[in-house]
Structures are given as C-alpha cells and as structure tokens.
Amino acid sequence: MNLPQAQYLLRCDDLCPTISRQPWQQILRVIQEFGIRPILAVVPANRDVALEVSPADPGFWKQMQALQTAGAMIGLHGYRHLCRSRGKSLLQLNSTSEFAGVPAETQQRWIRTGLGILHGHGLDPRIWVAPRHGFDLATLKVLGFERVALVSDGFAQIPFIRAGLTWIPQQLWGPMEKSRGLWTICIHPNTVTDSEVGQLSRFIREHAGQFTSVDRVLAELRPVELGGVERAYDFWAHWRLRVSRIRRCIVSQPRGCTAISSHTSSSGDAL
C-alpha cells in the first residue's frame, strides 16, 4: 500500500475536565479554524494529579460532544491514568503503564467501566489510546471483546491489522513534513508551549489539504497485515525511538530513571 502524498492525523492526549485550560483553548482554536477532525484521547475517570492542572471545567463533556458531532473521533485513554504497573508492554516505550501486566479480569473491568463513563457523557469511544503506550496482548483481547476495534499506536506508515484489531499508527510528537505515508501527530495540551502551538498552527495552515480523519482513512485505505518491508520499518522506528528516550533519560537523570514518559517527547523524537 503506497500513498501518493503524506496524510496527517492530529491526536490530543490526556483530555479530562481538569486539563490545562489556556493551552487547550489555543489548540481548540486551531482545530476549529482549519476544520481538523482529530482523535481526542479522553480519560474517563482521571486520578492522576499531574492532569489536575486547572479547575474542573463544567462544560468539558459538552465540548467533547460538540467536537464528536463535528467529526472528531473519541479515544478511550485508559481508565484513571494511574501508571503503576511495571508489566511488559508490547511497545516497551516506558517502564510503567496503567494496563500492561495487570490481570486480564482487572483490565476488562477498567475498560468496561471507562467505556460506560464515556457513554454516559454522550460520547462514543471507538479507538484505544493507551497511557504511555502501555498495553499487552490481554488488553487487545479485552478491547476486541468490548468491541473497540481500533488502536492508535504503532510505527508503521500505513494502517494495519495486528491481533485482530486495526492499528492507526502514531509516530510524531510535533509537526514534521513527510513525503508519503500516514502520520499521527500527538499533542499533550497540559505540557505544550505557546511556541509549539504556533508551530502546529503554521504546519496545519501549510498542509491543511493533507489532514484527514480516522473515518476517512478507514474508507480510503484498507488495513492489511504488515508486509516484510513495513514490519522492518515498524521494528526499526520503534527501537530508534526507544533508544533515543533512554539516552536522553540517562543524560538528564544520571543516577537512574524509572520512567521514560511520552509526555516529554518533542518533534525531536519524530520518525
């Protein structure tokens, strides 16, 4: 599968009522100005104090509903965003996660409860977005059972099938021009700077015609099992990013590092 021109998706992570208000409003203006249909990764029942940045917004859930109506895809971003497990994740980008290594029964309870919370707020979560990219085969089995058929992760350049689910790759943490392939740019409103929002806005303005949506991707590009070349690229890109983060962690914390958080990534990690 070859794309004649690069296509881009925008993903916004860690969304919850206590999100950092000002950066999120800046990103929201960009989304609305250019008619972007992003993946909105919503935490159903946040308990992570790091995401309690602003007073709870009573209009948050209505806002998510409006964005969903406008074409955004709601993502289930874990359950409580408490990354305490040291289980082995399929992607192994961080040393702790919320789901990897947790018993399957607990994972199912969390996922089912999280879906119920989002449904109760009028949202239809259709794609899985794991906190810190942390999940295992048990997670994927539970997602399939709970009828969440999409995963936002992986480092290929095309949508692909793995473990019975459709993966929409996510490889960038800042705007970066590409010649071909499908590229998801992940933004964390709680940590993004004004400069990075400006960079994103300029990139979208220059490449507005290349921004797409998950629904359009699924309509135009039939996901397939990865061939040899794409599997090799996925493996190489994954390990390149992992090594890059480990090196940066060692430099910044010479006495050891217990977590390599994806929230600190920038376009310098982009593949």
N, C-alpha and C positions, 0 to 999 in steps of 0.2 A: 504494500500500500504506500503510494508516494503522493504527497500533497504538492501541488504546483507552487504554492506560496505558503509561508508560515501563517498559522492561525493562533490566536491567543485567547485564553480564558483568564478572568480575574477571580481570585478566591480571597475572601475576607474571613480571618480566623478569630476565635475567642469572643464571638458576639454573645452578649448577655446584658441584662438591664444595667449593670454597673460598669459598662465599657467606658473608656476614656472619652468623654463627650466631644471635646473640640476636634481631635484628630478624626474621629468617626464622622463628624459632620462635614469635615473637609473632603473625606473620601466619598461620602454620600453625594455631595455636590458634583463630584467628578462623574460618578455613576449615572446620576440623573441628567447631567448636561450632555453626555455622549450616548445615552440610551444603552449603557452596558448591562448585560444580564449575567450577573456574577453567581458564583457559588457562595452562599452565606453559611458559614460554619457556626451553628448556634449551640451553645452549651445549655442543655435542658435545665440542670439544677446546680448551678455553679457553687462550689465550696472552696475554690482556690482564691485565697486572699490577694494574690497577685493580680487577679482580674477585677478586684473591687477597687476601681480607680476613681469613679465618680459616683455621686448619689444615685440610687436606683431610679431609672427613667420610667415613669408610669406609662409612657407612650411607646415603650420599646416594642412590645408584641404587636401592637397595631402597625408600627413601622415595618416590622418583618412581614406582616400580612400584605401590606401595600407593595412592598418590593417583590414578594412572591407573585402577586397579581400582575406586576409589570414584567415578569419573565425571569426573575431570579430563581435559582434552584436552592432549596433549603437543604443544608447538610446537617446530619447528626454528629455533633462534635463531642463525642464521648458521652459521659453522664454527668459527673461532678467536677471534672477536670482536676482530679487529685491523682497525681502521677507518683505512686508509692511502690509500685511493683518493680522488681528487678528481673522479671521474666524475660526470656529471649524473644525479641520481636523479629518478625520476618525481615524488616528492613535494617534493623540494628543501627539506627542513627543516633539514639540516645540511650543512656544507661538505665533510665527509669521510664515507666509508662503507666497509664491507667489500666490497660487491659492485658497486655502480653504477660503470660504466666499465671493469670488469675483463673481459677476453676471455671470450666465452661458454664456450670449452672449459675454462678455469680454473674458472669458476663451476660448470659441471657437475661437474667433479672434486670441488670443495669440497662441493657439495650432496650428491652421491652418497656421498662419504666420511662426511660428517656423519650422513646417514641410516643408513649402515651401523654407525656407532658407537652411535647410539641404539638401533637394532635389537639390537645385540649386548648391550646392557644391559637387554633385555626391554621396551623402550618402542616405541610405535607412533606416531611423529610424523605428524600429519595436517594440520597448519596451519603456514604460514610466518610467522615473526616476524622481520623484518629488523632487525639492529642499527642504531640511529639512523635507522630508517625508510628506509634506503638500499638501493634496488634499481632496476633498469631493465627494459626490455622483454625483454632477453636472460635476465634472472633468471626472469621469468614463464614464458618458453618452456621453460627448463630444468625449472622446477617441474612444469609440465604433463607434460613428458616423463618425469619421475621419479615421476609420479602423486601429487604433492602438490597437491590441488585447491583448497585453502583458503588465504586470505591474511588476516592480522589487521592491517588498516590502512585508511586512508581516512576521510573526514569526513562521509559521508552519515549519515542516521539510520535506514537500513534495510540489510539485506544486499543485495548487488548483484553483477552479473556484469560483469567487465572483463577483456579479453584472454583470454577462455576460462576464467577462474578465478572462484571465488566469494569475494568480499571480505566479511569481517565487520568493520564499521567500528570504529575505536579513536580516541576523541576526548577523553577525560578523563585527567588525571593526578592526580586526587584526587576524593573523593566530591562530587557536586553533584546536587541534586534536579532532575529534568526532568519535564515533563508527559506527553510521549509520545515514541516512538522507541526504538531500540536503542542503548545506550550502553555502551562498554567502558571500565572504569576501570583504568588501567595503574599498577602499583606496582613500585618498584625496591627490593627488600629491602636492598641494600647502602647505600642513602642515605636510606631512610625514617626518620623520627624517631619516638620514642615517642608524641609528640603526634599525629602523622599516623596511626599505627596505631590510637590511641584514637578518632580521628575516623572512620576506616574502620569500626571495630567498632560504633560508635554508629549509623552510617549503615546498615550491614547489619542491625542489630537492628531499626531502624525500617522498613526496606524489604525485609525478608527474603523476603517473598512475591513480590517483583518481580525477584529474582535468578534468572537462568536459566543454561543451558549452551549451548554451540555446537550440540550434537546436538539439543537441544530447539528451538533457533532454526531449524535446518535442517528439522526436522519440521513446524514450525508456520508458517514464513514462507518462501514460495517466492522465492528470489533472482531479481531481474529486472534488465534493463538500466535504468540510471537515466533517469527522465524529465527534462523540462526544468527543473522546479522543484527536484528533488533534485540535478541536476547543478550548478545555480546555487548551491545551498546548499553543496555539497561544495567548489566553487571558492572561494566567499566564506570559508568556515570555514578552509580551507587557508591562504589568503593572510592572513587575520586573525591566525592563529597564527604564521605566518612573520614577519610584520611585528612582532608583539609580541616575539618572541625576538630579532630583530635590534636592536630598540630597547633591550631590556634588556642585550644584549651590549655595545652601544656605551656605555651608561651605566657598566657595570661594568668595561669594558676600553677606555678612551678612546683608546688607541693602536692599536686594531685587534683584531680577533677572527678566528681561523681556524676555529673550530668552534662550532656552536650545539648543544650536547648536549641531547638529550631527557631525559637523566638528571637535569637540574637543574630540570625543569618541575615546577610545582605546580598545584593546582586553580585558581590564578590564570590559568592558560593555558586553562582548560577552556572549551569552546564551548557 
